[in-house]
Amino acid sequence: MKNIEEQLRLIKRGVVEIISEEELVRKLERSVRENKPLTIKAGFDPTAPDLHLGHTVLLGKLRQFQELGHKVVFLIGDFTGMIGDPTGRSEVRKQLTKHEVEKNAETYKHQISKVLDMKRLEIVFNSRWFDKMTVTEILKLTTHATVSQMLARSDFKKRLEQNQDISLLEFMYPILQGYDSVQLNADIELGGTDQIFNLLVGRDLQRDFHQEPQVVMTMPLLEGTDGVQKMSKSYGNYIGINEPPDAMFGKVMSISDVLMMKYFELLTEEDLSPIKAMHPKEAKMKLAKIITAHYHGENQAEKAEKEFQRVFSAKELPSDMPVLKLTAAKPVLEIMLEAGLVASGNEARRMIKQGAVMLDNGKIDSEKFVIEKSGILKVGSRRFLKIEF
């Protein structure tokens, strides 16, 4: 196990807030003194099947804790996932079925293996304890929080001011997430900056259950390819870790120069000083290659780099463009969704409105546009589809 100074240097990189650093130092000192690893917790609700680079900000920090010799627990919130985290939501969240949650959870196991050392990882489902609890026992957890505490939460407060509904079930979410920390006796919990309320509830519950409160560490939210919204499939600005090499490379190359440095800091372990001295385009090519190689290997990353240069520098069409064969005319919106060129109808409409959808270099300006002939459909700067009748 590394000494305290070395551990802190690694642990603090990219972290927004530590509550509190003094407690963290004390826990690390005890860990070194007793040669006993700390228990590091991070929870993920399987509300969608795909993980993206935004998720890997937390996963990468967990990997660092693994390399420092600590015990990392990847908590899959299969029970809480059916409730849905209300964080950042402006309306009551749609509940998922048990089948949907279980199906998404299975995909997580495969995807996290691309970042974490699975031999040193403990995967835990919170249904393990919640399924065994009676209604009375679960309701008793509510005595550890007050309505005034919940209403002080910024997103709940905003919804009340705008006369929008808040379900009582949503009040339960941070209490249940906090109880996960009690069950795991977590020393440290990681989460995004938007999770601070939930993470602090975990500290309070641990105190109530006579445990030493966990240290809370928040990581920044990673903006997506639009450079504005946090990376999310629903915003259509995500870079999925299961995406093909060419798509992944191209999407990284589309981010702004300013955002590029944040990606370097949060998604790689590169020394930032020489990166800042590089030409932005050269640095971004390096970033795209590092990220693509991490998920697909060096060979695929090199092929993706050459393909990017061929298509975008020489203005040529991709060599492995997907083909969609049609027997009848079809609305462009349906084609974009069917071919996977967009994640949702909202993204498709947004791309059309922005003038980012073209057929044979002619701009499509209406979502009602019907494609009636063969041609090359281009969405944004990286997505192509050959349509044949």
The 8 nearest C-alpha neighbors of each residue, nearest first, counted from 0:
[[1, 68, 67, 2, 31, 34, 69, 36],
 [2, 0, 6, 5, 67, 3, 31, 4],
 [1, 3, 5, 4, 6, 0, 31, 28],
 [2, 4, 6, 5, 7, 27, 1, 28],
 [5, 3, 7, 6, 2, 8, 1, 9],
 [6, 4, 8, 7, 3, 2, 1, 9],
 [5, 7, 3, 9, 4, 8, 10, 1],
 [8, 6, 10, 4, 9, 5, 11, 3],
 [9, 7, 5, 6, 11, 10, 4, 12],
 [10, 8, 6, 7, 11, 12, 5, 63],
 [9, 11, 7, 8, 12, 6, 63, 60],
 [12, 10, 14, 9, 8, 7, 13, 15],
 [13, 11, 14, 9, 10, 8, 264, 265],
 [12, 14, 265, 11, 264, 15, 218, 219],
 [15, 13, 218, 11, 12, 16, 217, 219],
 [16, 14, 218, 217, 219, 13, 17, 192],
 [17, 15, 217, 216, 14, 18, 218, 215],
 [16, 18, 216, 19, 20, 215, 217, 214],
 [19, 17, 215, 214, 20, 216, 16, 22],
 [18, 20, 17, 22, 21, 214, 23, 215],
 [19, 21, 23, 22, 17, 18, 24, 214],
 [22, 20, 24, 23, 19, 25, 18, 26],
 [21, 23, 25, 19, 20, 24, 26, 214],
 [22, 24, 20, 26, 21, 25, 27, 214],
 [25, 23, 27, 21, 22, 26, 28, 20],
 [26, 24, 22, 28, 23, 27, 29, 21],
 [27, 25, 23, 29, 24, 28, 30, 22],
 [28, 26, 30, 24, 29, 25, 23, 31],
 [29, 27, 25, 31, 30, 26, 24, 32],
 [30, 28, 32, 26, 27, 31, 33, 25],
 [29, 31, 27, 35, 33, 28, 34, 32],
 [32, 30, 34, 28, 29, 33, 27, 35],
 [31, 33, 29, 30, 34, 28, 35, 27],
 [32, 34, 35, 30, 31, 29, 28, 36],
 [35, 33, 31, 30, 32, 36, 0, 29],
 [34, 36, 30, 33, 37, 31, 32, 29],
 [37, 35, 69, 30, 70, 68, 38, 34],
 [36, 38, 69, 70, 186, 39, 30, 35],
 [39, 37, 70, 186, 185, 71, 40, 69],
 [40, 38, 71, 187, 188, 72, 70, 186],
 [41, 39, 188, 72, 185, 187, 71, 73],
 [42, 40, 189, 73, 188, 74, 190, 72],
 [43, 41, 74, 75, 73, 76, 40, 44],
 [42, 44, 75, 76, 74, 45, 41, 73],
 [43, 45, 76, 80, 46, 75, 77, 42],
 [46, 44, 104, 103, 47, 100, 80, 43],
 [45, 47, 44, 80, 100, 103, 48, 95],
 [48, 46, 45, 49, 103, 50, 100, 44],
 [49, 47, 103, 106, 45, 50, 46, 107],
 [50, 48, 47, 51, 239, 106, 107, 241],
 [49, 51, 239, 54, 240, 48, 110, 52],
 [52, 50, 239, 240, 53, 238, 54, 237],
 [51, 53, 55, 54, 238, 239, 240, 56],
 [52, 54, 221, 51, 55, 230, 56, 220],
 [55, 53, 52, 56, 51, 57, 50, 58],
 [54, 56, 58, 52, 57, 53, 59, 51],
 [57, 55, 59, 54, 58, 53, 265, 266],
 [58, 56, 60, 55, 59, 54, 61, 218],
 [59, 57, 55, 61, 60, 56, 62, 54],
 [60, 58, 62, 61, 56, 57, 55, 63],
 [59, 61, 63, 57, 62, 58, 64, 56],
 [62, 60, 58, 64, 63, 59, 57, 65],
 [61, 63, 65, 59, 60, 64, 115, 58],
 [64, 62, 66, 60, 65, 61, 67, 59],
 [63, 65, 67, 61, 62, 66, 69, 68],
 [66, 64, 62, 68, 63, 69, 67, 61],
 [65, 67, 63, 68, 64, 62, 69, 61],
 [68, 66, 64, 65, 69, 0, 63, 1],
 [67, 69, 65, 66, 0, 36, 64, 70],
 [70, 68, 36, 37, 65, 64, 67, 71],
 [69, 71, 38, 36, 37, 39, 65, 72],
 [70, 72, 39, 120, 38, 40, 69, 121],
 [71, 73, 121, 40, 122, 74, 39, 120],
 [74, 72, 122, 41, 121, 42, 123, 40],
 [73, 75, 42, 123, 124, 72, 122, 41],
 [76, 74, 124, 43, 77, 44, 42, 123],
 [77, 75, 44, 79, 80, 78, 125, 43],
 [76, 78, 80, 75, 79, 100, 124, 126],
 [79, 77, 126, 76, 80, 81, 125, 129],
 [80, 78, 76, 82, 81, 77, 83, 172],
 [81, 79, 44, 83, 77, 82, 76, 78],
 [80, 82, 95, 79, 94, 83, 78, 96],
 [83, 81, 79, 80, 94, 84, 168, 172],
 [82, 84, 80, 81, 85, 79, 92, 94],
 [83, 85, 86, 172, 82, 80, 169, 79],
 [86, 84, 88, 169, 83, 87, 92, 91],
 [87, 85, 88, 84, 154, 193, 194, 155],
 [88, 86, 154, 85, 89, 193, 84, 153],
 [87, 89, 85, 86, 90, 154, 91, 92],
 [88, 90, 158, 87, 91, 154, 163, 157],
 [91, 89, 88, 92, 163, 164, 165, 158],
 [92, 90, 165, 164, 93, 166, 89, 88],
 [91, 93, 90, 94, 83, 85, 88, 84],
 [94, 92, 95, 91, 83, 82, 81, 90],
 [93, 95, 81, 82, 92, 83, 96, 80],
 [96, 94, 81, 99, 93, 100, 97, 80],
 [95, 97, 99, 98, 81, 100, 94, 101],
 [96, 98, 100, 99, 101, 95, 81, 77],
 [97, 99, 101, 96, 100, 102, 95, 103],
 [100, 98, 96, 102, 97, 101, 95, 103],
 [99, 101, 97, 103, 102, 98, 45, 77],
 [102, 100, 104, 98, 103, 99, 97, 105],
 [101, 103, 99, 105, 104, 100, 98, 106],
 [104, 102, 48, 100, 106, 45, 105, 101],
 [103, 105, 101, 107, 45, 106, 102, 100],
 [104, 106, 107, 102, 103, 108, 101, 109],
 [105, 107, 103, 104, 108, 109, 48, 110],
 [108, 106, 110, 104, 105, 109, 111, 103],
 [109, 107, 106, 105, 110, 111, 112, 104],
 [110, 108, 107, 112, 106, 111, 105, 113],
 [109, 111, 107, 112, 108, 113, 106, 50],
 [112, 110, 113, 114, 108, 109, 115, 107],
 [111, 113, 115, 110, 114, 109, 117, 116],
 [114, 112, 111, 110, 115, 294, 109, 293],
 [115, 113, 112, 111, 58, 59, 116, 62],
 [116, 114, 112, 62, 117, 111, 113, 58],
 [115, 117, 118, 119, 120, 112, 114, 62],
 [116, 118, 120, 119, 115, 112, 121, 111],
 [119, 117, 116, 120, 121, 115, 112, 65],
 [118, 120, 117, 116, 121, 65, 70, 71],
 [121, 119, 117, 71, 118, 72, 122, 116],
 [120, 122, 72, 73, 71, 123, 119, 70],
 [123, 121, 73, 72, 74, 120, 124, 75],
 [122, 124, 74, 75, 73, 121, 125, 72],
 [125, 123, 75, 126, 127, 74, 76, 77],
 [126, 124, 127, 76, 128, 78, 77, 129],
 [125, 127, 129, 78, 130, 128, 124, 77],
 [128, 126, 125, 124, 129, 130, 131, 123],
 [129, 127, 126, 131, 130, 125, 132, 182],
 [128, 130, 126, 132, 131, 127, 125, 78],
 [131, 129, 126, 128, 132, 127, 78, 133],
 [132, 130, 129, 128, 133, 127, 126, 136],
 [133, 131, 129, 130, 136, 137, 128, 134],
 [132, 134, 136, 135, 137, 131, 130, 129],
 [133, 135, 137, 136, 138, 132, 139, 131],
 [134, 136, 138, 133, 137, 139, 132, 140],
 [137, 135, 139, 133, 134, 138, 132, 140],
 [138, 136, 134, 139, 140, 135, 133, 132],
 [137, 139, 135, 140, 136, 141, 134, 142],
 [138, 140, 136, 141, 137, 142, 135, 143],
 [141, 139, 138, 142, 137, 143, 136, 174],
 [140, 142, 143, 139, 138, 144, 174, 171],
 [143, 141, 140, 144, 139, 145, 138, 174],
 [142, 144, 141, 140, 204, 145, 207, 174],
 [145, 143, 142, 141, 148, 146, 174, 149],
 [146, 144, 148, 147, 149, 143, 142, 141],
 [145, 147, 149, 148, 150, 144, 170, 151],
 [146, 148, 150, 145, 149, 151, 144, 152],
 [149, 147, 145, 151, 146, 150, 144, 152],
 [148, 150, 146, 151, 147, 152, 145, 170],
 [149, 151, 147, 152, 148, 156, 155, 146],
 [150, 152, 148, 149, 147, 153, 156, 155],
 [151, 153, 150, 155, 149, 154, 156, 148],
 [152, 154, 156, 155, 157, 151, 150, 158],
 [153, 155, 157, 156, 152, 87, 158, 86],
 [156, 154, 158, 157, 152, 153, 150, 159],
 [157, 155, 153, 159, 154, 158, 150, 152],
 [158, 156, 154, 160, 155, 159, 153, 161],
 [157, 159, 163, 161, 155, 160, 156, 162],
 [160, 158, 162, 156, 161, 157, 163, 155],
 [159, 161, 157, 158, 162, 156, 163, 155],
 [160, 162, 158, 159, 163, 157, 156, 164],
 [163, 161, 159, 160, 158, 164, 157, 165],
 [164, 162, 158, 161, 159, 90, 165, 89],
 [163, 165, 166, 91, 162, 90, 158, 159],
 [166, 164, 91, 167, 163, 169, 155, 90],
 [165, 167, 168, 169, 164, 91, 170, 92],
 [168, 166, 170, 169, 165, 171, 172, 164],
 [167, 169, 171, 166, 170, 172, 82, 165],
 [170, 168, 171, 167, 172, 166, 85, 165],
 [171, 169, 167, 168, 172, 149, 173, 166],
 [170, 172, 168, 169, 174, 173, 175, 167],
 [171, 173, 175, 169, 174, 170, 176, 84],
 [174, 172, 197, 176, 175, 171, 177, 200],
 [175, 173, 177, 171, 172, 176, 178, 200],
 [174, 176, 178, 172, 177, 173, 171, 179],
 [177, 175, 173, 179, 178, 174, 172, 197],
 [201, 176, 178, 174, 179, 175, 180, 200],
 [177, 179, 181, 175, 180, 176, 174, 182],
 [178, 180, 182, 176, 177, 181, 183, 175],
 [181, 179, 183, 178, 185, 177, 182, 184],
 [180, 182, 184, 178, 179, 205, 183, 177],
 [181, 183, 179, 180, 184, 178, 128, 185],
 [182, 184, 180, 185, 181, 179, 38, 40],
 [185, 183, 181, 180, 182, 186, 210, 38],
 [186, 184, 183, 38, 180, 187, 213, 39],
 [185, 187, 213, 38, 37, 39, 214, 184],
 [188, 186, 214, 213, 39, 185, 215, 40],
 [189, 187, 40, 215, 41, 39, 216, 214],
 [190, 188, 216, 41, 217, 215, 40, 187],
 [191, 189, 217, 194, 218, 216, 192, 41],
 [190, 192, 218, 217, 193, 194, 219, 220],
 [191, 193, 217, 194, 219, 195, 218, 190],
 [192, 194, 191, 195, 86, 87, 196, 220],
 [195, 193, 191, 192, 197, 196, 190, 198],
 [194, 196, 198, 197, 193, 192, 199, 217],
 [197, 195, 199, 198, 194, 200, 152, 173],
 [196, 198, 173, 200, 194, 199, 195, 201],
 [199, 197, 195, 201, 200, 196, 194, 215],
 [198, 200, 202, 201, 196, 197, 195, 203],
 [201, 199, 203, 197, 202, 198, 177, 204],
 [177, 200, 202, 199, 198, 204, 203, 180],
 [201, 203, 212, 199, 205, 200, 204, 213],
 [204, 202, 200, 206, 201, 205, 207, 199],
 [205, 203, 207, 201, 206, 202, 200, 208],
 [204, 206, 210, 208, 202, 207, 181, 212],
 [205, 207, 209, 203, 210, 208, 204, 212],
 [208, 206, 204, 205, 209, 203, 210, 143],
 [207, 209, 205, 206, 210, 204, 181, 203],
 [210, 208, 206, 207, 205, 211, 204, 212],
 [211, 209, 205, 206, 208, 212, 184, 207],
 [210, 212, 206, 213, 205, 209, 186, 184],
 [213, 211, 202, 205, 206, 210, 214, 186],
 [212, 214, 186, 187, 202, 185, 215, 211],
 [213, 215, 187, 18, 19, 186, 23, 188],
 [214, 216, 18, 188, 17, 187, 213, 189],
 [217, 215, 17, 189, 16, 188, 190, 18],
 [218, 216, 190, 191, 192, 16, 15, 189],
 [217, 219, 191, 14, 15, 192, 190, 220],
 [220, 218, 192, 191, 15, 221, 217, 14],
 [219, 221, 191, 229, 222, 218, 192, 53],
 [220, 222, 53, 229, 230, 219, 223, 56],
 [223, 221, 229, 230, 226, 228, 227, 220],
 [222, 224, 230, 236, 225, 237, 226, 229],
 [223, 225, 236, 254, 226, 237, 253, 222],
 [226, 224, 223, 227, 236, 228, 254, 222],
 [225, 227, 224, 222, 223, 228, 258, 254],
 [228, 226, 225, 222, 229, 223, 224, 230],
 [229, 227, 222, 223, 230, 226, 225, 234],
 [230, 228, 222, 223, 221, 220, 231, 227],
 [229, 231, 223, 222, 237, 53, 236, 221],
 [232, 230, 234, 233, 237, 229, 236, 235],
 [231, 233, 235, 234, 237, 236, 342, 230],
 [232, 234, 231, 235, 343, 342, 346, 236],
 [235, 233, 231, 232, 236, 346, 230, 228],
 [234, 236, 232, 233, 346, 237, 342, 231],
 [237, 235, 223, 224, 234, 230, 225, 231],
 [236, 238, 230, 231, 223, 232, 235, 239],
 [239, 237, 51, 52, 247, 240, 250, 236],
 [238, 240, 51, 242, 241, 50, 237, 52],
 [239, 241, 51, 242, 50, 52, 238, 294],
 [240, 242, 239, 243, 110, 49, 294, 50],
 [241, 243, 239, 240, 247, 246, 244, 238],
 [242, 244, 246, 245, 247, 241, 295, 240],
 [245, 243, 247, 246, 303, 248, 291, 299],
 [246, 244, 303, 248, 247, 243, 249, 306],
 [247, 245, 249, 243, 244, 248, 250, 242],
 [246, 248, 244, 250, 249, 245, 242, 243],
 [249, 247, 287, 245, 251, 246, 250, 244],
 [250, 248, 252, 246, 251, 247, 245, 381],
 [249, 251, 253, 247, 252, 248, 246, 238],
 [250, 252, 248, 253, 287, 249, 254, 247],
 [251, 253, 249, 250, 254, 283, 287, 248],
 [254, 252, 250, 251, 249, 255, 224, 380],
 [255, 253, 224, 252, 251, 258, 259, 256],
 [254, 256, 258, 257, 259, 253, 226, 224],
 [255, 257, 259, 258, 279, 254, 260, 283],
 [258, 256, 259, 255, 260, 261, 254, 226],
 [259, 257, 261, 255, 260, 256, 262, 254],
 [258, 260, 256, 262, 257, 261, 255, 263],
 [261, 259, 263, 262, 258, 257, 264, 256],
 [260, 262, 264, 258, 263, 259, 265, 257],
 [263, 261, 259, 265, 260, 266, 264, 258],
 [264, 262, 260, 267, 261, 266, 265, 259],
 [263, 265, 261, 262, 266, 267, 260, 13],
 [264, 266, 262, 263, 56, 13, 267, 261],
 [265, 267, 262, 263, 264, 56, 59, 268],
 [268, 266, 263, 269, 265, 264, 262, 289],
 [267, 269, 270, 264, 266, 263, 265, 271],
 [270, 268, 267, 271, 263, 264, 274, 272],
 [269, 271, 272, 268, 273, 274, 264, 263],
 [270, 272, 274, 273, 269, 275, 264, 263],
 [271, 273, 275, 274, 270, 276, 269, 277],
 [274, 272, 276, 275, 271, 277, 270, 269],
 [275, 273, 271, 277, 276, 272, 282, 270],
 [276, 274, 272, 273, 277, 271, 260, 278],
 [275, 277, 273, 274, 272, 278, 279, 271],
 [278, 276, 274, 275, 282, 279, 281, 273],
 [277, 279, 281, 280, 282, 276, 275, 274],
 [280, 278, 282, 281, 283, 277, 256, 275],
 [281, 279, 283, 282, 278, 284, 256, 277],
 [280, 282, 284, 278, 283, 279, 285, 277],
 [283, 281, 279, 285, 280, 284, 277, 278],
 [282, 284, 286, 280, 285, 281, 279, 287],
 [285, 283, 287, 281, 286, 282, 288, 280],
 [284, 286, 282, 288, 283, 287, 289, 281],
 [287, 285, 283, 289, 288, 284, 290, 282],
 [288, 286, 248, 284, 290, 251, 285, 289],
 [287, 289, 285, 291, 286, 300, 290, 292],
 [290, 288, 286, 292, 287, 291, 285, 293],
 [289, 291, 293, 287, 292, 288, 286, 294],
 [290, 292, 288, 300, 293, 294, 289, 295],
 [293, 291, 296, 297, 300, 295, 289, 290],
 [292, 294, 290, 291, 296, 295, 289, 297],
 [293, 295, 292, 291, 296, 113, 240, 290],
 [296, 294, 292, 291, 293, 299, 244, 300],
 [295, 297, 292, 299, 298, 293, 294, 300],
 [296, 298, 292, 300, 299, 301, 295, 293],
 [299, 297, 301, 300, 296, 302, 292, 295],
 [298, 300, 302, 301, 297, 296, 295, 303],
 [299, 301, 292, 297, 303, 291, 298, 302],
 [300, 302, 304, 298, 303, 299, 297, 305],
 [303, 301, 299, 305, 304, 300, 306, 298],
 [304, 302, 245, 300, 306, 301, 305, 244],
 [303, 305, 301, 307, 302, 306, 300, 308],
 [306, 304, 308, 302, 307, 303, 309, 301],
 [305, 307, 309, 303, 304, 308, 310, 302],
 [306, 308, 304, 310, 305, 309, 311, 303],
 [309, 307, 312, 305, 311, 306, 310, 304],
 [308, 310, 306, 313, 307, 312, 311, 305],
 [311, 309, 315, 314, 307, 316, 308, 313],
 [312, 310, 314, 308, 313, 307, 309, 315],
 [311, 313, 308, 314, 309, 310, 307, 315],
 [312, 314, 309, 315, 310, 311, 308, 316],
 [315, 313, 311, 310, 312, 316, 309, 308],
 [316, 314, 310, 313, 309, 317, 311, 312],
 [315, 317, 310, 318, 314, 320, 383, 309],
 [318, 316, 320, 319, 310, 315, 306, 383],
 [317, 319, 320, 316, 306, 310, 315, 309],
 [320, 318, 317, 321, 316, 322, 383, 306],
 [319, 321, 317, 318, 384, 383, 322, 385],
 [322, 320, 384, 385, 319, 323, 383, 338],
 [321, 323, 385, 386, 384, 324, 320, 387],
 [322, 324, 386, 385, 387, 325, 321, 384],
 [323, 325, 387, 388, 386, 322, 326, 385],
 [326, 324, 388, 327, 387, 323, 386, 328],
 [325, 327, 388, 324, 328, 387, 329, 371],
 [328, 326, 325, 329, 371, 388, 370, 372],
 [329, 327, 371, 370, 369, 330, 326, 325],
 [328, 330, 369, 370, 331, 327, 371, 334],
 [331, 329, 369, 332, 333, 368, 370, 367],
 [330, 332, 334, 333, 369, 368, 370, 335],
 [331, 333, 335, 330, 334, 366, 336, 347],
 [334, 332, 336, 331, 330, 335, 337, 329],
 [333, 335, 331, 337, 336, 332, 338, 330],
 [336, 334, 340, 332, 338, 333, 337, 341],
 [337, 335, 339, 333, 334, 338, 341, 340],
 [336, 338, 334, 339, 335, 333, 340, 332],
 [337, 339, 335, 336, 340, 334, 323, 384],
 [338, 340, 336, 341, 337, 335, 342, 334],
 [341, 339, 335, 338, 336, 382, 378, 342],
 [342, 340, 339, 343, 336, 347, 335, 346],
 [343, 341, 235, 346, 339, 232, 336, 340],
 [342, 344, 346, 345, 341, 347, 336, 233],
 [343, 345, 347, 346, 348, 336, 332, 342],
 [346, 344, 348, 343, 347, 349, 234, 233],
 [345, 347, 349, 343, 344, 348, 235, 350],
 [348, 346, 344, 350, 345, 349, 341, 351],
 [349, 347, 351, 345, 346, 350, 352, 344],
 [348, 350, 346, 352, 347, 351, 345, 353],
 [349, 351, 353, 347, 355, 352, 348, 346],
 [352, 350, 354, 348, 353, 356, 349, 355],
 [351, 353, 349, 354, 350, 348, 364, 365],
 [352, 354, 350, 351, 355, 349, 356, 364],
 [355, 353, 351, 352, 356, 350, 362, 364],
 [354, 356, 379, 350, 353, 351, 378, 357],
 [357, 355, 378, 351, 363, 377, 354, 362],
 [358, 356, 362, 377, 361, 363, 360, 376],
 [357, 359, 376, 361, 360, 375, 377, 362],
 [358, 360, 375, 361, 374, 357, 376, 377],
 [361, 359, 358, 357, 362, 377, 375, 376],
 [362, 360, 358, 357, 359, 363, 356, 376],
 [361, 363, 357, 356, 364, 360, 354, 358],
 [364, 362, 357, 356, 365, 361, 351, 358],
 [363, 365, 351, 362, 354, 352, 366, 368],
 [366, 364, 367, 368, 363, 351, 352, 348],
 [365, 367, 368, 332, 348, 351, 331, 364],
 [368, 366, 365, 330, 369, 331, 332, 364],
 [367, 369, 365, 366, 330, 331, 370, 363],
 [370, 368, 330, 329, 331, 371, 367, 328],
 [371, 369, 329, 328, 372, 330, 331, 368],
 [370, 372, 328, 369, 329, 327, 373, 388],
 [373, 371, 370, 388, 374, 387, 328, 386],
 [372, 374, 387, 386, 388, 371, 375, 385],
 [373, 375, 386, 359, 385, 376, 372, 358],
 [376, 374, 385, 359, 358, 384, 386, 377],
 [375, 377, 358, 384, 383, 357, 385, 374],
 [376, 378, 383, 357, 356, 382, 358, 375],
 [379, 377, 356, 382, 355, 380, 383, 357],
 [378, 380, 355, 381, 382, 356, 377, 350],
 [379, 381, 382, 378, 377, 355, 253, 383],
 [382, 380, 379, 249, 383, 378, 246, 250],
 [381, 383, 378, 377, 379, 380, 340, 384],
 [384, 382, 377, 376, 320, 378, 381, 385],
 [383, 385, 376, 321, 375, 322, 320, 386],
 [386, 384, 322, 375, 374, 321, 323, 376],
 [385, 387, 323, 373, 374, 322, 324, 375],
 [386, 388, 373, 324, 325, 323, 385, 374],
 [387, 325, 373, 326, 324, 372, 386, 327]]
